[in-house]
């Protein structure tokens, strides 16, 4: 009797796993590409979920979009599984485009209508004309915005935001992580940088503004548990507003100073 | 130590000493930056010159508007217990530094010792500002603590810093270049304009008029008792929220870059505003 129960239980478990529509691991990433003429457009709005977003300058007057989607694997008893429904949704996904006025809004549209926030990782690579302003928001991950002149609005829940622009206003919000911003403009107009729990620092034409580093120059000197804010006014045209709830917010205008305080923070991270 | 080394050491000591003396006498004004770092190198309280506090109690009879003009610092406005304007202004010379270790005060003691509260009374308007006898106001951090009869309208202007306005019922006008503006009023119109930073406003008015919130780059949020409301309009990198109303308390809050939030707390206001 016991042997029959074991055999029956094993068969039932196998059937249950099959009925759950799962696949073995190894779900291939799905790549979508599209090119959109940019005539008449001035702004890009992009809302991603977890993953990575890279926005840079296009060589022509078009928006070039590549989206790679990878299902996040779930592990049961050490076996990586993927749900059939999510795979079907990923394979049937399309890049949604909404043109409203001078703004192009991009998103991913799944056939089921689900947003797959938690089980599909998105990697966006977007090229836009240099004149564009960019409004990008994501859940968790990494966001890099490079080269645009029309202003940047970047929001991330957790992770890293790296912005390097030749000019333009910058608005950044990050709940936890690092907000690393460089503008090649000579001077800003109004600047405010704030970290509620962490460090907010500014490098302006080679001069450091922010809390002094601890006297001990070791690893602990980079930790700054209580927050601070830095506010400056200059004669430039571009305003900047950066806020991080927990983490590091750093902004640089102009070249690095040779002996600048906390110099490493302001270096250009190649991404 | 041979003679050459001794001469070199003497020259180095002389150069460092000269630089330190020069830096102390000539704070950096080359870029005409104004700073208001809350903590740290630039904005720490003076270590060389202590703060100075000025006080004034001014009869408000015949007035309907109080104007305040502040360059760099903090402004806190609350209700007065009588029909007078009570002012406490604390001045602190700002400190600058070089390489994180060499500190000097931007505003010297003679700047602060010459300070007074300037009163300009025209018709029904009283305007207060700092008179520093011609010295550079950007080298002094101003901390204003002002108590105002609630019936007065407030009209405040600040370059850099934090404004915190509470209890004023006669209407609020606030203009700030960069920083944070907080408003918490029982009623009255609000006209707020911030270039960079944040506006957090709360009104208990039950007779609001037209409400407009706008951020050119950033977010604008209108809350009725915690719930998002209003008509939203997205354009470029910014947001606008508006709501109609037929009451006298119009509210217009504008930001160039940053976040603006208005919270209407009156249940009556929520009822009137719903669906408009």
Contacts between the chains, C-beta under 8 A, distances in Angstrom:
chain1	res1	chain2	res2	distance
A	42	B	236	7.1
A	43	B	236	5.2
A	43	B	237	6.5
A	45	B	234	7.9
A	101	B	235	7.0
A	102	B	236	7.5
A	103	B	234	7.6
A	103	B	235	7.4
A	103	B	236	6.7
A	133	B	236	6.0
A	133	B	237	5.2
A	134	B	237	7.8
A	135	B	236	7.9
A	135	B	237	4.9
A	151	B	217	5.8
A	151	B	236	7.7
A	151	B	237	5.4
A	152	B	237	7.7
A	153	B	217	5.4
A	153	B	218	6.9
A	153	B	237	4.3
A	169	B	217	5.4
A	169	B	237	8.0
A	169	B	256	7.7
A	169	B	257	5.4
A	171	B	217	4.6
A	171	B	218	5.1
A	171	B	237	7.2
A	171	B	257	5.2
A	171	B	258	7.0
A	173	B	259	8.0
A	187	B	31	7.0
A	189	B	195	7.7
A	189	B	196	7.8
A	190	B	177	5.7
A	190	B	178	3.8
A	190	B	195	5.2
A	190	B	196	4.0
A	190	B	197	8.0
A	191	B	178	7.1
A	191	B	196	7.0
A	192	B	178	5.5
A	192	B	179	6.8
A	192	B	196	5.5
A	192	B	197	5.3
A	192	B	258	7.8
A	204	B	31	7.8
A	204	B	33	7.4
A	205	B	31	7.2
A	207	B	28	8.0
A	208	B	41	7.3
A	208	B	100	7.1
A	209	B	35	6.5
A	209	B	37	6.3
A	209	B	41	7.1
A	209	B	42	5.5
A	210	B	37	6.9
A	210	B	40	5.4
A	210	B	41	6.7
A	210	B	42	7.8
A	211	B	37	7.9
A	211	B	39	5.7
A	211	B	40	3.3
A	211	B	41	6.7
A	212	B	40	6.0
A	212	B	41	5.0
A	212	B	97	7.2
A	212	B	100	4.6
A	212	B	101	7.6
A	213	B	100	6.3
A	226	B	39	7.6
A	228	B	37	7.1
A	228	B	38	5.6
A	228	B	39	4.3
A	228	B	40	5.8
A	229	B	37	7.1
A	229	B	38	5.0
A	229	B	39	7.8
A	230	B	35	7.5
A	230	B	37	5.1
A	230	B	40	7.8
A	230	B	42	7.6
A	231	B	35	6.4
A	231	B	36	4.4
A	231	B	37	6.9
A	231	B	160	5.5
A	231	B	161	7.5
A	231	B	178	5.6
A	231	B	179	6.2
A	232	B	33	5.5
A	232	B	34	7.3
A	232	B	35	5.4
A	232	B	178	7.9
A	233	B	33	6.2
A	233	B	34	4.7
A	233	B	35	7.9
A	233	B	159	7.0
A	233	B	160	6.0
A	233	B	177	6.5
A	233	B	178	6.2
A	234	B	31	6.3
A	234	B	33	5.9
A	235	B	31	7.2
A	235	B	32	6.9
A	239	B	178	7.9
A	239	B	195	6.4
A	239	B	196	4.5
A	239	B	217	7.9
A	239	B	256	5.9
A	239	B	257	4.7
A	240	B	196	7.2
A	240	B	257	7.5
A	241	B	196	5.1
A	241	B	197	6.5
A	241	B	198	8.0
A	241	B	217	7.9
A	241	B	218	7.0
A	241	B	257	4.8
A	241	B	258	4.7
A	259	B	99	6.2
A	261	B	41	7.8
A	261	B	99	6.7
A	261	B	100	4.5
